[in-house]
Amino acid sequence: MTENAHDDATRRNPLLEAAREEMIKFERKENEFRKKDREERAAELRLPLDAIRVH
């Protein structure tokens, strides 16, 4: 039974790593999208983003 648990963990680790990498890619794209969207809205409203601290 210990062998099966080890085999399951060995198979699961690469899947978890792949999922983690995909989540990181998604978060980066989402952050880029939000930044671009924020800049576009600021341009439409003629807001100076440099003067406003955006986190």
Secondary structure, DSSP 4 states (H G I P E B T S, - for coil): -HHHHHHHHHHHHHHHHHHHHHHHHHHHHHHHHHHHHHHHHHHHHT--TTTS---
